[in-house]
Structures are given as structure tokens and as C-alpha cells.
Amino acid sequence: MLIDTHCHLNFKAFDKDLKEIIDAAKKVGVEKIIIPGAKIDSSSKACKIASIFPNCFAAVGIHPHHANSIELSKVETQLSNLIKEKGKVVAIGEIGLDYHQYKGSPPLTDSDKENQKKLFLLQIEIAAKSELPVIIHCRNAFDELFALLDNFASSPNAIKGVFHCFSGNKNHLATALNLGFYIGFDGNITYPENQHLQEVVKSTPMSAMLLETDSPFLSPAPYRGSRNTPANLVITTQSVAQIHHQTAEKIEEITYSNAMKLFHL
């Protein structure tokens, strides 16, 4: 059995065939799916899908890409209402920092980065109050994000969670593991040019791994360029098994247990 711990079934890519996609995943052993939000509307949609499909669960949160377009004063009430009213919310996410320079976008200003930090810290506090784990998106901002997490690491109710679609180096990996976080791996570990990621997979204890698709993005190598679906988690599982010289069944067993523990499923 498998759990896709990061799958955007709440995105438009799945509007026309949502049930079929969920059924197809279940047929290949993907028993549970966690659907993270990126804004308030997609978080609400994740909750709605989770209320319809018994094997789906929601995470609610605001992605750092939207830090400049939200009213920070309203975020706590909006997310708290989703947690209380909708049910089946198992995490706050995806949240984090993203300092990557995207093609066609202007460079991030200091003000942009500060807005991301304020939004991240607010959502970390909401997670702490709600006793929920976090799903963290971090790109080109690991040192800054670790510095923010340090404030919570020594508290009695230390924040736990997962670094989704991990893209850091081995030093970043060591810090994340020392903070007690799980590490999420996706279909991009199957890409030939990502040998550094494969080395990170090799260095990650199986007891700290989670498996994700990030559907509809990051389809594994055989389907690269096409819409990703949770059924493709099987391919990522096989890749992790090869890297760790384990059977796919062993990877399934351990990562399933890890996800059940973190998200209290």
C-alpha cells in the first residue's frame, strides 16, 4: 500500500476526471492521498474533495508565491475556519519560502522576501496552535527557512512536518533531519540529470522518507512532459527501492507507516 502525501487533485487539471484518477490510483495500490492547498480557494477545494472521497485528506495553507497578494490579517481566521469546519484536515501546507528566479518573473525584492517570511511564520504559528504538521515548500532559501524554524525547534510542541519535493543538498538534508522533519521525494528523482537528488535519496534514512507525486506536475521519467497522476507513485517507489537496494514492497511498507505517523491518518 502507498500514500501519495502531496497531490494537487484540487487543481484544474483534474476537474474533468477526478473520480477516475482516484480510482486508477487505488487500483495500483495508492490507498490514501493528501491534497495540499496553495491559496485559500484551493485549500477550501481540497477540503471539499476530502469530504467526498473517503481515502482523500486535505492540507490547508498559502504557498509563498502568493505572499504579496494576500491580506495577512485575514489568514489566521480563514485557515482556522477551514480546519474547524471542513474536517479531514491533516496538515498546514503547502507553506514555505521560494527565492528561485523564475523565467519571465521580476527578481524578488527584499520586501518580497520579508512578505514570504511573515506569511510562513504566521502559518507555522497556526500549525503549532492547531497541533498539525506542516508541508514545507522550500526552493533556494534553505538557510533562511532553517533560521525561522529554529525558533520553534526547542519548544515543548516542536513543529513537525515534511520538506516537500526536497531540492536541497546533503548539508540541508542533515539539518532537516536533525529538526525531526521527514523528506518528500517526487518523480523528478527519476530524471537522468538529477544525480544529485538521487544521492540525497541514498543519504536519507528510510525511516524519514515520504513519497509524493506533486500531481499534476513532475511526472516520472517514462511520462515526463505529460500530466502526472497519483498512480505514478508506483514508479517513484521503484526508483527509491533501486537507490536503496531494497524491494519496492519494503519501501511501500516503511513510507506508508511514516505517513500514517506524521499525519495521524
N, C-alpha and C positions, 0 to 999 in steps of 0.2 A: 504494500500500500504506500501511496505517496500523498504529500500535501504540497500544493503549489502555494507558497507563502507570499507571493506577490504577483497578482494577475489583475489587469485593469479591465475586467468584464464590464465596468461602468463606463467605458469609453464608446464612442460612436461606432467603432469598428465592429462591435458585437451586437448592435441594435437589432439587426435583421435575423440573427440565428443564434441567439443566446442559449436557448434550451438545448439546441443540437450540439453546441460547443461543450456545454457542461456534460451532456450525456456521453459524448465521444471521449471526453477526458476520463469519465468514470469507467468506461469500458476497458481502458488500458491501465487502470489502477490508481488514477488520481482521485482519491476518496474525498478530499477536502480542498477548498480554495479560499484564500484570503484576498479580499478586494480592497486595496488602499484608495483613499481619496487624494485628490490633488488640489481641489478647491472645496468650498462649501457645497456647491451644487453636485459635484462628483462624489463627495463624501455622503451626501444625502441619497444619491442614486445607489451607492454601494450598500447602504443600509436597506434600501428598498429591495434590491436583489437578494440580499441575505435573508430578508423576511419571507421571500417567496420560495427560495431553494434551500432545503434543509442542510445541504453539505457546503453552503457558502457562508462566509463570515466577513464582516466589514472592519476596516480601519478608517478613522476619520482624521483629516489633517489638511494642512495647506502647504504645498510644495514651495520651495524657496523662489522659484521662477515668478511667483505671484506676490512677492513681498511688497512690491511697490503699488499694487493695485487693490489692496485690501484695507479695510478700516480696522486697525489693530484693536481699538477699544471694543469692537463687537465680537472679536474672535472667540474669547472665552465663553461668552453666552451661547454663541452659535454652536460651538463644538460640544459644550456641556449639554445642550438640548438634544443633540443627536445621540450622545452617549446614553442619556436617561430615557429618551422617548422611543427610540427605534429598536433597541435590543440587539444582541448578537454582535456588538462592537467589541473587538478583542485587542485593539491597539490604537495608538495615536500615530498616524502616518499617512502619506509619507512626508516627513519633515526633514529639514537639514540646511546645509549650505551648498551653494553651487557657484564657484567663481570661474568656471570654464568660459572661455571666449567663444561663443557660438557664431558660426558663419552668418553674416547678414545682420548681426546684432551689434549695437554700440558697446564699447568697453564698459565694464562695470565701474562705477564711481565709488568713492569711499562711502558716500551716502547710501548707495545701493547695498553695499556690503553690511552697513550698520542696520539697515532695514531687515535684511535677512537674519542677522544675529538677534534682533529684537523679537522677530516672529518665531524663531527657533526656541529661544529661551522661554517665551510665553507658553509655547506648546509643550515644552519639557515640563514646565510647572503644572500644566493641566494634566499631563500624564501622571505626574507624582501624586497629585490630589486624587486622581481617579484610580490610582493603583493599576495602571495599564502599562504594558511595554510600549516601546517606540520603534517605528520603522524609519530608519535614517537613510536619507539620500545625501551623499557627500561626493563632490567632484572638485578636485583641485583646491580643497580647503580643509584638509585633514588636520593640520596643526591648529588652525583657528577653531575648528569644531571640538577637538580634544580639549582645548583650553576652556571652552564653555562647559563641557561635560565634567571637567574636574571639580566644578563647584557642587556637583550632585553626587559624585562618586563615593564620598565618605559619609553621606547622610544615612540615617537609620533605614530609610526606604530608598536605597540607591536605585537609580533608573536602570532598567534592563531593556534589552531590545536586540535589534539586528541591524547591521550595516548592509543595507540592500544593494545588490549588484556591486559588490566590493571592487573598487578600482585602485586601491592604494598599493603601496609597496610592502615589503616584509616588515619594515620598521613600524609602519602604520598598523599592520596586522597584529604585531606584538602588543602595541598599545591598546588596540580594540579588545584583544583577548584579555589583557590584564584588567580592563574595565568590566569584564564579565559579559561582553557582548557576543552574540552569535554573528556568523559571517554568511551572507547570502550570495550564492553563485547562480549564474544565469547562462543562457545559451551562448553568450559571447566567449565562454571558455573553450568552445569548440573551434574558434576561428584560428587558422594557422598562424596569423601574425600576433596572436596574443599568448606567446610562450611565457611572458612574464606572469600572466594571470594563472596559467597552468602551474607555474612554480609556486604561486601563492596558494593555490588549491592544495598542492602537495604539502605545504607547510602548515596547513590548517588542520588541527585535530578533528577527527570525525565527530567528536562529541560537541563541537562548536559550529557545525555546519547546518545551514538550511538551504533548501533547493527552491528556485524560483523560475518563472518564465519571463516576467515583466511583459506578458502579452498585452497588446498586440505587437510589441517591439522585440528586438533581439532574438529572432528565430535562430535556432542552432544551425550549424553548417549545412546540412542537407537541404534546408528550406530557407536559407538566408535570402533576404530580399522580399519574402512573402510574409503575409500576416502570421504572427506567432499565435499559438493556442496552448491552453494548459496541457493538452495531450502530449505536446512535445517535451514535457518534463522528463519523460522516459529517456530521451536522447541525452539530456544533460546528466541524468543519473548514471547512464552508461559511461559517459566521459569521466565523471568523478571516480567511478569504480576503476576504470583503467588507470587513472593517475595514481590512485591509492593502492593498486594491485589487490583489489577486493572484488567480491561479486556484487552485481547490481542489487541483489536481494539484501545483502548486508548494508549497503548504503541506504536503501529504502528503509530498512528497519531502524537504523540509527537516526536518520534525518526525520523520520515520522515521529519518533519519540521526542526528539529535540523540539519540533514544532508544537507538539501536544503540550510539552512542559512550558515553553515560553508563553504561548498564547492561551494556556489553560482551556484547551478545547475538550 
